[in-house]
Amino acid sequence: MRTMSINFQLDPAQFGIQNTPIKALLLDDDAYDRRRIQRFTQQSELSLEICEVASIGAMAEAVDQEDFDLLMIDYHLNEGSGL
């Protein structure tokens, strides 16, 4: 496995974005990967509220109940393709 480190800093104000958290939905069936993504996003300067789900069904329920600004979907799930 190859690991890549990406360092970036964005100033949301330069894009006309207010300091409102981005509501993101994270679908990944691997708890380890979800934790890694959480740690990565916490290290960024982006203000994110991440809702985590582990299945396509749970994602469908979450999308029905709430509006999200960003969807992060694992494309290789045990139950099928995230595409």
CORGI-V631224 format. One line per field, one symbol per residue. ss: DSSP state (H for helix, E for strand, C for the rest). psi: psi as a letter, one per 40 degrees, with the letter a starting at -180 (. if undefined). burial: I if it has 16 or more other ideal C-beta (glycine too) atoms within 10 Angstrom, else O. Layout:
ss->???
psi->???
burial->???
This chain:
ss->CCCCCCCCCCCHHHHCCCCCCEEEEEECCCHHHHHHHHHHHHHCCCCEEEEEECCHHHHHHHHHHCCCCEEEECCEECCEECC
psi->ihhhhhhihihddeefhifhihhihhhhehddddddddddddeieihhhhhhieiddddddddddihidhhhhhegideahe.
burial->OOOOOOOOOOOOOOOOOOOOOOOIIIIIIOOOOIOOIOOOIOOOOIOIOIIIIIOIOOIOOIOOOOOIOOOIOIOOIOOOOIO
